[in-house]
Amino acid sequence: MELSLTDKKKEIDKLINFELKVKKVYESGLIKAPIHLSGGNETHLIKIFSKIKKTDWVFSTWRNHYHALLHGIPEKWLYDEIVDGRSMGIISKKHNFYSSAIVAGILPIALGVAMTNKRNNTDQEVWVFIGDMTYETGVFHEVYKYSKNNKLRMKFVVEDNDLSTNSPTGKTWIKKTKPYKDIIYYKYKRKFPHHGTGNWILF
Amino acid sequence: MGKISETYRGELIRSMEYLAKDKKTIFLGQSVLYSGNAIYNTLETIESSRKIEMPVFEDVQMGLSIGMAMNGYIPVSCYPRFDFLILAMNQLFNHLDKMQFMSKGQFKPRVIIRTSIGSKKPLNGGVQHTQDYTSVFKSISTELDIVLLNKKNEIFPAYKKALTRKDSRSTLLIEHGDYYNKK
């Protein structure tokens, strides 16, 4: 369901403020593991998540804080996980939420969940959020093809910031693959570095 | 269940029939529905509806086996040769082998993985079809249980344990292609 403008603004503020809170604690040196802050894609994600049911599965990457919050994972629980050093692999079975720090790692796992959803005849969708470098991998194309040919309930969302760590996807591949018509593809500019906050921190 | 078979292959068939009695199991891989390797011959008595013939995409096959297990199924994921299982090491060790730890026990996917050390007799498949990587896999696994099936009478108990173990750990069971017809 689409949010009103006021609610959308509140949701954007909630996301941004959460990451600023994580940024602050990270810069205090308390978190002894990498963090990958989200930012710059709030509007895109709020729109996408308005279509995602709470019972749907969501698969995400190392940059998963926004996805987790928008899928209903409580802020406090998420914050505690991040402070405990698990930012890169937020997992909540209760919320059908799984993330991985391995490029393309979530795609085959999501495929397996979608296959069993079909066998169980459920209407649960499996949403997979990947970056533009992952979109270029062979694994993506194997999973995409298999899911389409088997008519599985899977939705692929490509979040294109044209960077993989700091390598520009377009330059490494010379030319990027055009977005398929049946996937969600959006471009955005990364607000924070690949990991960390951009400031020098003494741990 | 049933009487011990006369051959190594017979014990594998008995084990597969035992696994199939659990409605949550599903058999997948290359040559599970169509002939082409020794593992196929041990699955002929399993209903077709319980078998999924996979394309050749080993790492995706391992990942989708994990996903199926996360959603309540028990995949029996078949890799005809150990040499081919190497192509699935990413999903096997970066995901399945770390899943209980990473999820703090929320997800305990039980995947049963079958592979075989390729036979050398009467035809030697060569260095890319006959390797035994058991010790290598054991040296890097944390949650995955790895069992080399050296004797006929080890087969059925090993599969029974893989299916029923309370810790829900996944198990890799390694067969010897050369032992199929041995007593």
Contacts between the chains, C-beta under 8 A, distances in Angstrom:
chain1	res1	chain2	res2	distance
A	86	B	102	8.0
A	89	B	102	5.2
A	91	B	102	6.3
A	91	B	103	4.3
A	91	B	104	7.8
A	91	B	106	6.2
A	91	B	107	6.9
A	92	B	106	7.1
A	93	B	103	6.9
A	93	B	106	3.9
A	93	B	107	5.8
A	94	B	106	7.8
A	98	B	70	7.5
A	98	B	103	7.9
A	98	B	107	7.6
A	100	B	94	7.7
A	100	B	95	6.7
A	102	B	90	6.9
A	102	B	94	4.9
A	102	B	95	7.2
A	105	B	63	7.3
A	105	B	90	7.1
A	105	B	91	7.2
A	105	B	94	6.2
A	105	B	95	5.9
A	107	B	60	7.7
A	107	B	63	7.0
A	108	B	59	6.6
A	108	B	60	4.3
A	108	B	61	7.6
A	108	B	62	7.0
A	108	B	63	2.3
A	108	B	64	5.1
A	108	B	66	7.5
A	108	B	67	6.9
A	108	B	91	6.1
A	109	B	63	4.8
A	109	B	64	7.2
A	109	B	66	5.0
A	109	B	67	4.2
A	109	B	70	7.0
A	109	B	91	7.6
A	109	B	95	6.6
A	110	B	67	6.2
A	111	B	60	6.8
A	111	B	63	6.8
A	111	B	64	4.6
A	111	B	67	6.1
A	112	B	63	6.5
A	112	B	64	3.5
A	112	B	65	6.2
A	112	B	66	6.0
A	112	B	67	2.2
A	112	B	68	4.3
A	112	B	69	7.5
A	112	B	70	7.2
A	112	B	71	7.2
A	112	B	75	7.8
A	113	B	67	4.2
A	113	B	68	7.4
A	113	B	70	6.2
A	113	B	71	5.0
A	114	B	67	7.5
A	115	B	64	6.2
A	115	B	67	7.2
A	115	B	68	6.2
A	116	B	67	7.2
A	116	B	68	5.0
A	116	B	71	4.1
A	116	B	72	6.8
A	116	B	73	5.4
A	117	B	71	7.0
A	119	B	73	7.8
A	120	B	71	7.7
A	139	B	59	6.8
A	139	B	60	6.5
A	142	B	55	7.7
A	142	B	57	4.7
A	142	B	60	5.0
A	143	B	60	6.1
A	146	B	55	7.1
A	146	B	57	7.7
A	146	B	60	7.2
